Amino acid sequence: MLKILQHFWSFVLHPSDRKLIAYQSDTYSKVFSTLFLFKVLILAIILPLQYLVQYLDPVFTKKSDTDEQAIFYMISAVVFAPLIEEFIFRYFLKYKRYYRFVISHNTYRKNYRWLLYSSVFLYGLAHLFNFENANLLFYFLGVLLVSSNLVDGLVFSFIRVRLGFVYSWAFYGIWNLFIFSLIGTIILLKNPVTKIHNDNIDLEINVSQFRDTTQALFFVRENSDSLFNLNVRQYPLSQVIDSLYGPNRYQVDDEYIDIEMRSAKGYSKDSLMNLLKEDFTIEPNIP
């Protein structure tokens, strides 16, 4: 394992498009599993840094308002998205015969370091556009937000070059499957996000990883600034906030949510917003 990580570090410092020669039948599987465990370790280190960014300058994402049933989303995330991204960002990291019409193999090798580093940088930059922020501090902290993607770019590039394109595609897909399984487990463990039962309000809020529009429901009974009933299933939180408080008043780090709320006396919208802010990232939208 240590030799494999040393080999990887040597590749990061001195990139080359040389393919790995396997002297043992399990060489490729050892490289595959070692780098997977390495990425798990890096994820454990980077996540606290990303939470720090969220504390210093809240980061906002937006969920789709269309159907995101698990099976179709997983096929896309595990098969098609990795294939497309591997082709765009890493297919060209191995010299091909038809490249000679544009660049010689010798020139390609001399400039390979910058080719690989550019690929990793562009891969990280592309993932920065997953977020909606536009303030200056966000771009200074952006490198921390995409730090895991930069590590991904290096690991995927190493596997693509040393093992082959199919291996990097498979690695990417398996990693996405691991991440979505991890997120799904965390969501299950933290549900319900909020559960309150007192004389003023009965409230339960759950979050979902995917959206099934066949189960979508939005019902609200309100009077002025008070809510008596709020029944929401399978809606993005941002849409709920826009419906209750007016469009574009708040920025939201989005989740698919289910809400069951009842209040015989009426519960103020401001009080509900305070409850939501305890568990979700919601900030006033500054024009």
N, C-alpha and C positions, 0 to 999 in steps of 0.2 A: 504493500500500500504506500509506504513512504517513498519508494523508488518511483512509483507512478506519479505521486504528487510533485516530486522533484523534476520529473520529466515534464509535467504540466507547467511548472514554474519556469523551467528553461525555455519552453515554448512561448510563454508570455513575454519573457525578456528578449528572446532571440527567435522570433517566429520564422518558420520555414514551412513549405508545403510538402515536406517529406512524409510519406506514408509509413505507418508503424509496421515493422516486420514481426509477425507473431511466431515465436519459436516454440510456443506451447499452445495446446488446443484451447486452453481457458484464458489466454492472454486478453482477448477482447472483452470477455465477461468481467475480468478483474478490473480493467480500465473503466468499464461502464459502471460497475457497482461502486468503485472507489470514488469516482467523480460525483456520483449521485449522493453518496454520504457527505462528500465535501460540500456540495450545494446545500444540503440540509443544515450543516454546521454554519455556513455563511448566512443562511436565512435566519438562524437563531441569533446571530450577531447583528444583522442589519435591521431586523424588525424593531428592536428598541430605539434605534436611530430614527426610523421612520415615525415611530410614535412621538419622538422628540420634535420632529418637524411638525407633526399634527398639533402639538401643544404650542409651538412657537408661532405657527402660521397655518391655521386650519386648511386642509386640502379637501377639495370638493370633486366628486364624480357624479355622473348622472346615469340612472338606469334607463333602459329602453322601456317604452310604454307598449311594446308589442309582446307577442307570445315568446316565452323562452323556456319551453318545456325541457326538462332535464336531458332526455335522450338525444334530442337534436342539438342542444347546446354542447353536450359532451362530445358528440361526434365531430362537431365543428372545432372545438377547442383541442381535442386530442389527435385528430387526423388532419383536417383541412388547414386550419390556421398554422400549425407547425410546418406543414409542407410548403405553404405559400411563403412564410417568413424565412424558412431555411433556403428556399430557392432565391429569394430576393437578396438576402443579406450574406449568404455563405456559399452558394453554389459556385461562384467564381473564384473561391479561395484555392482551388486546384487548377493548375495550368492545363488547358485543353489544346488539342492540335489546332483547331480553327482560330485560336488566339493569335497565332503567328502572323495573321493578316493585319493585326493591329499592333502587336507588341511582341518582341522576341522573348524567348524563354529566359535568356540571360538578364535582360532589362527587367523582366517580371520579377525574377528572384532578387535582384538588387533592391527593388522598391517594395518588396513583399511586406516588410515591417509596417510601412505606412498604409498599405492596402488593408492589412488585417486590422490595424488600430482604427482606421477610418470606418471599417465595417462595424466594429464594436461600438464606436461613438454614435454612428447613425442609428444603430439598433436601439441604443439607450435613448437617443433623442426622440425616436418614433414613439416610445412608450411614455415620454413626458407629455405627449398630447392626449393621453388618457384623462388628464386632469383639466379642470376648467379655470383654474386661477389665472389672473393676469397681472398681479401686483409684483413689484420689483423684488421683494424679499423671496417670493416663491421661486423666482428664477435663480437666485443665489443658492437657495436650499434644494433646488431641483436635482443636483447631483446626488444628494442623499436619497431622494425619492426613487431615482432610477438606478441606484447603486447595485441593487440585486440584478437588474437587467444588464448592467455592464459586466457583472460577473458571469451572468448567463451567456453573454456574447463571447466571452473568452472561453468558457467551458464548451459551448456548442461548436465554436470554431476549432478548438483542439480535437474534438471528436470527429468533426466533419473532415478535417485534414488527415489525422492519423488513422482513423478507422474507415471513414467513408460517409457519403451523403445519407444513405439509408440509416446508418447508425445514429447520426445527429438528428434526423427526423424522428426516429423512434425514441431517442433520449428526450427530446423536447416534448413529445406526446405523453410519455410516461410521467415526466415532471409535471405537466399540466394536470394530468389525472391525479397525481399525488396532492397538488395544491388544492384542487377543487374538493377532493375528499377531506382534506384537512379543514378547509373553510366550512364544508358541510357539517363536519363533526363539531366544530366550534359553535356553529349556529344552533345545532341541536342541544348542546350543553347549556347555552345561555338563554334558551327559550323557557318560559316567557321572559322577554326583556324587562317588562314592567308588569306588575300585578298588584293592584290596590283595591281594597274592599273596606269602605267605611260609610259613614252616614251621608257623605256628600257625593261619593262617586264609586262605581264599580268599573274597573278598567283593567284590561289585559292587552298587552301588545306583544306580538310575535314577529320575527323576521323570517324571510324565506330566501333561499339561494337563487331560485329560479321563479319565473312568473308563468302561471297557467291562466290564460285569459278566459278559459271556459268556467273558471271558478271566481271570476272577478265580480266584486260587489262594492258599491259605494252608496251608502244611505246616511243622510244626516238630518236631524231634527234640531232646529236652532231657533232662537229668538233674540234678536239684537246681538249682544256679545256673549250670550250664554248657549251652551250645548246641552241638550237633553239626551240625545241618542247619536252615536257615531258608530256605524258598522262598516268596516272596510276589510276587504279581502283581496289579496294579490294586486295591490297598487303600489307604484313607487311612492316613497315618502314625499318626494318633491311635489308630486301632483296633489297629494293630500294637503300639504302646506299651502300650495297655491290656491286650492279650492276654499280653504278655511280662512286664509288671511290675505288673499289677494295675490294676483300673479306677479312674480319677479320681485317680491319684497324680501325674500330670504334666499340665501345660498345653502344648499343641503348636500352633505355627503350621503348619497342616496342608498336606500335599502328597499327591497320589496317587503311590505309589511301587512300584517293583519291587525286590526284594532276592533275591540269590542268595548264600547263605553256606554254606560247608562248613568243618568243622574236625575232623580225625581225633582229636585229643586233647581236644577240647572247648574252647570259648571262653567266658569268663565273661560273664554278662549286663551286669555293671558295665562291663567293657571295651567291649562293644558300645555301651552307652549313651554312653560317652565319645566314641566315634567318631561316633555320630549327632549329638551336641551340637556337633561341629566344623562340621557342614554344615547343621543345622536348629536352629530356635529351640525349645528344650525346657526347661521350668523346672518345679521341684517345685510341686505344687498346694497352696497355703497355705489351709487351711480358713477 
